[in-house]
């Protein structure tokens, strides 16, 4: 099992606003790098996309703790089993957010995917700050 954690970011909105945004899988398109993602499909509970002409990734919303955590897992078409939790923590002037992925991958695959996945989750965290910041402006 490999654990991959994004950087912790501060988002300029309440935990309730962050939670409602992240609960809808349609919104994840706004968090992903447009240059690296193709074949985007989504609904409120699931999204799928192809990453850099390699493999298709499916994300399914499987649970949540209101205003604190969103629980996502890799769907059937994903190349390996994983969970992705988006953790939210209330701050005085906004929300702290972090993505935490636990992936069921062998050591060889871990060497290949850990850095790209870490970069992806850091990018998604940074995009959350930007996307939610625009709504406040």
Order of alpha helices (4+ residues) and beta strands (2+ residues): beta-beta-alpha-beta-beta-beta-beta-beta-beta-alpha
